[in-house]
Amino acid sequence: MVVGDTMKALVTVGDATFKLQDIKIPTLSAHEVLVKVHAVAQNPTDCKTDANDTSTVLTQTKGNLLLHPRVGNILGCDFAGTVVDSNGTGLRNAGDRVAGVVHGGISPNGAFAEYVAVDAALLIDIPDDMTFENAAQLGVACFTVCQSLYQCLDLPTPLSPTSTPEDILIWSGTSATGQYAVQFAKLAGLRVLSTASAKNVDFVRSLGADEVFEYADSRTPKRIVAATGGTLKYAVDCICEGMTPNQVSMSLGKDGGTIATLLPYQSRRKGVKTVFILAYSALGKAVEFPFPFPQSTEHYENAKGYCKLISEVIATGKIKPVPLRLYPNGLASVKDGFEDMKTGTVHAEKITYRISDTPELQGQ
Ligand SMILES: NC(=O)c1ccc[n+]([C@@H]2O[C@H](COP(=O)([O-])OP(=O)(O)OC[C@H]3O[C@@H](n4cnc5c(N)ncnc54)[C@H](OP(=O)(O)O)[C@@H]3O)[C@@H](O)[C@H]2O)c1
């Protein structure tokens, strides 16, 4: 396929705004392939990246102040599409249907665009019977789940399930990450405890959770302790805000345990270890924004294995995607999607955009 020089993309223009612009298609590094994007999914991180209302961001890393340009970056992390240039990597062929993650919002390579440059070793295969819309949500959620359950907690995977079910708490089985965590943990033979609002308790049970508690009920940590006989050692906190750091810590057993956290915090409870997970660290580069995180070869090597694992698990057809909330106008709808996410109207759904629905791209 012949690809032109420019593409449409959602580009940051400063003052926390972004516009659909014509810009250069990203140049490929030696290990990257070019993917034509068909559908993208929205994550809270996209809104947080956009939320900076100055044209630059200052962060402090090892005592040095760093200046990040907030103009000319492409938004979006999660994508699904087709490889159009395998760039001689030998890992992918033109036409492969793939999903994955890029660190959108910080450079002129992001998912909310017609094309994205991606590390050829970090792509998930999309099964023939899965739509691009459903596949677009796999990257951030499944990388985060693998880092939490395997890299941090060293638990069994669905490809080698255990016959001695350990208990695990997935706090927020309705969040996008939590929905995948519940399903991966259950398929691995674990006994899954989770939380939801009252109206979503049955939904989280339908994903395979053995016990689901209401997160707003102050008795929930005590009930989890009772349900696990005070022996719970493993948890993933998919919210990490407000009361949850305390609620999750208090749910663990008397000997404490480990919590994989999606935002950084320390537990105040003795014997409880918290490990901050950052999906971007899978990309193998040091991260400065939204949280400083050192470059980790180990995380990168793990992520290559996770892509194979995720591809195999998804191919079984046993994982239910997060219910879609598809917006009508592709990239032109992203402003509405951001507003809806920021005002808290997203419940157990994945905001998704189909690139070809963008009015400016119709008729091309
Ligand atoms: N570190 C990383 O690499 C990483 C990766 C992914 C996400 N994150 C972060 O993790 C958080 C979740 O992201 P996400 O995309 O998975 O979430 P999401 O899909 O946006 O989460 C929405 C759900 O959260 C539930 N919820 C809200 N407050 C809750 C509480 N106190 N306890 C339990 N559930 C609660 C709501 O459930 P109800 O509908 O039942 O009310 C809602 O359905 C965000 O802060 C995100 O930035 C970090």
The ligand as an ORCA input file, in Angstrom:
! r2SCAN-3c Opt
* xyz 0 1
  N      -0.654      3.074     35.823
  C      -1.149      2.671     34.658
  O      -0.415      2.204     33.783
  C      -2.616      2.786     34.424
  C      -3.226      2.032     33.402
  C      -4.604      2.130     33.249
  C      -5.335      2.981     34.073
  N      -4.691      3.721     35.012
  C      -5.438      4.590     35.924
  O      -6.333      3.756     36.643
  C      -7.559      4.409     36.846
  C      -8.671      3.557     36.232
  O      -8.581      3.554     34.822
  P      -9.591      2.658     33.947
  O      -9.493      3.123     32.541
  O      -9.390      1.235     34.245
  O     -10.963      3.083     34.613
  P     -12.395      3.502     34.048
  O     -12.864      2.458     33.101
  O     -12.401      4.903     33.597
  O     -13.205      3.391     35.448
  C     -14.545      3.733     35.523
  C     -15.192      2.880     36.613
  O     -14.583      3.128     37.888
  C     -15.495      2.708     38.870
  N     -15.204      3.374     40.155
  C     -15.205      4.707     40.400
  N     -14.884      4.934     41.700
  C     -14.673      3.721     42.268
  C     -14.310      3.298     43.585
  N     -14.105      4.180     44.572
  N     -14.164      1.977     43.819
  C     -14.394      1.078     42.833
  N     -14.740      1.397     41.563
  C     -14.874      2.715     41.299
  C     -16.874      3.077     38.320
  O     -17.709      1.995     38.693
  P     -19.325      2.084     38.759
  O     -19.765      2.314     37.350
  O     -19.717      0.723     39.272
  O     -19.644      3.235     39.675
  C     -16.653      3.172     36.787
  O     -17.402      2.213     36.068
  C      -7.411      5.808     36.225
  O      -6.965      6.707     37.214
  C      -6.303      5.601     35.201
  O      -5.605      6.797     34.888
  C      -3.365      3.642     35.212
*
